Amino acid sequence: MMLDEYYAYLASMKGPEFLIPHFDSFFGEPTRATTLLFLESPGPQVRDTRLISLNNDDPTARNLKDQLDKAKVSLENVLLWNIVPWIRKEEKGFDVPVKKDIVEARDYHIQLFKILPQLRALVFLGKRAQSDIVYYSGHTNYRLLAAHHPSAQAMSVATRRDENITVFRQLNVANS
């Protein structure tokens, strides 16, 4: 299965009321990524851009990009995704992921990993994404890391930014 086929498959499984965002290839070819960052769910701006991207005009993307830059992580090695990778088309705001959706997404993620042959690390950002880290510990051989969600609200705690940068520096070790 190719990446475009994966998006189409996921869209067909979820139905027309959901939008399946795509990876942003601005920094590099998605299938060459070595790290997948799991956020919680697509933000509302994704309805417009249709991309999970460090270039989206929102505080989460800006914070995350800044932290990765400070950790000297090559952005061409990184993909953003979500532990629940779909969003309702007609709603406003965020779709808050619930356990049922997180569990439903597991098989889709395992299929995605097969399309990303150079993948070596998964980073779970935020408590909802981290709630499934045990599952992926038993179903992948990737290096698994956890960090704070890079939202403006989460980053209002002074130490969290530096803690994320420390975690992201570990990606340089995992990807070497």
C-alpha atoms as one frame of an Amber mdcrd trajectory, in Angstrom:
protein
   0.000   0.000   0.000   1.258   3.480  -0.880   0.613   6.581   1.205  -2.144
   7.916  -1.076  -3.848   4.526  -0.923  -3.595   4.616   2.862  -5.320   8.013
   3.035  -8.073   6.768   0.697  -8.503   3.557   2.689  -8.765   5.419   5.980
 -11.257   7.875   4.447 -13.394   5.016   3.106 -13.385   3.310   6.501 -14.344
   6.474   8.399 -16.954   7.736   5.929 -17.773  11.087   4.353 -18.405  12.958
   7.610 -14.711  12.749   8.495 -11.656  14.448   7.050  -8.376  12.543   6.881
  -5.508  15.041   6.951  -2.320  14.270   5.055   1.309  14.523   6.028   3.046
  17.727   5.021   5.932  17.054   2.639   7.370  20.570   3.027  10.434  19.370
   4.941  10.899  16.082   3.116   9.380  12.933   1.687   7.061  11.459   4.364
   8.055   7.861   3.603  11.675   8.695   4.520  10.835   9.891   8.027  12.532
   8.211  10.958  10.300   9.693  13.678   6.532   9.924  14.006   5.186  12.420
  16.523   1.729  11.502  17.806  -0.315  14.509  18.817  -3.820  13.907  20.178
  -6.194  14.823  17.340  -6.197  17.225  14.393  -6.763  20.840  15.343  -9.454
  23.011  13.751  -7.021  24.662  11.283  -6.549  21.233   9.675 -10.046  21.576
   8.209  -8.611  24.372   6.053  -5.087  23.128   5.313  -5.921  19.400   5.270
  -2.369  18.867   6.517  -0.826  17.827   9.803   2.012  20.300   9.619   4.644
  22.228  11.508   3.714  25.053   9.134   0.110  25.359  10.314  -0.578  28.810
  11.740  -1.289  27.864  15.338   0.565  27.937  18.674   0.954  24.153  18.869
   2.781  23.968  15.538   4.951  26.993  16.385   5.871  25.613  19.817   6.658
  22.173  18.455   8.770  23.496  15.592  10.699  25.748  17.989  11.341  22.866
  20.406  12.512  20.548  17.634  14.799  23.287  16.311  16.257  23.876  19.786
  16.853  20.115  20.110  18.598  20.190  16.697  16.245  17.577  15.251  16.289
  17.514  11.462  12.737  18.321  10.389  13.108  16.163   7.278  13.168  13.135
   9.612   9.961  14.042  11.456   6.299  13.454  10.656   3.376  14.791  12.641
   0.374  12.541  13.049  -2.361  12.072  15.610  -3.264   9.215  17.895  -6.762
   9.793  16.423  -5.953  10.828  12.841  -9.392  11.976  11.672 -11.552  15.013
  12.344 -15.245  15.682  11.773 -15.712  17.892   8.722 -18.756  19.840   9.892
 -17.799  20.557  13.496 -16.001  23.587  14.886 -13.024  23.473  17.204 -11.274
  20.331  18.365 -12.466  16.737  18.359 -11.335  15.573  21.796 -10.112  11.989
  21.414 -11.859   9.366  23.521 -10.582   5.868  24.314 -12.892   4.222  21.769
 -11.379   6.320  18.960  -7.829   5.761  20.204  -8.365   1.999  20.193 -10.048
   2.117  16.760  -7.015   3.942  15.311  -4.528   1.255  16.385  -4.908  -1.019
  13.356  -4.731   1.973  11.027  -1.448   3.020  12.647   0.049  -0.453  12.341
  -0.796  -0.323   8.608   0.770   3.136   8.378   4.010   1.910   9.947   4.389
  -0.556   7.063   4.402   2.379   4.631   7.128   4.158   6.606  10.095   1.788
   6.216  12.672   4.046   7.868  10.618   4.706  10.988  12.603   4.144  14.189
  10.903   6.217  16.885   7.427   7.219  18.055   6.931  10.208  20.335   3.629
  10.511  22.193   2.759  14.155  22.899   0.217  14.757  25.631  -1.716  12.572
  28.026  -4.315  11.315  25.542  -1.673  10.182  23.068   0.377   8.693  25.893
  -2.603   6.669  27.078  -1.830   4.138  24.325   1.942   3.896  24.715   1.676
   0.468  26.347  -0.154  -0.900  23.303   2.593   0.293  20.941   5.255  -1.037
  23.308   3.858  -4.498  22.669   3.154  -4.112  18.952   6.230  -2.346  17.549
   9.989  -2.455  17.885  10.353   1.323  17.697  11.913   3.510  20.317   9.012
   5.048  22.246   9.265   8.441  23.919   6.770  10.681  25.689   6.692  14.451
  25.958   4.288  17.198  26.907   1.737  18.340  24.374   3.167  21.493  22.756
  -0.071  23.502  23.030   0.057  27.023  24.422  -1.861  25.868  27.493   0.518
  22.996  28.260   3.561  25.176  27.608   2.350  27.722  30.177   4.162  25.586
  32.792   7.713  26.907  32.590   9.631  23.629  32.839   7.699  21.748  30.151
   9.344  23.430  27.168  12.824  22.481  28.370  11.662  18.969  29.250  10.344
  18.520  25.695  13.615  19.754  24.222  15.487  17.207  26.348  13.204  14.427
  25.090  13.541  15.563  21.471  17.341  15.508  21.755  16.995  11.753  22.283
  15.754  11.525  18.692  19.221  12.453  17.475  20.489   9.325  19.244  17.608
   7.133  18.011  18.100   8.274  14.423  21.869   7.944  14.223
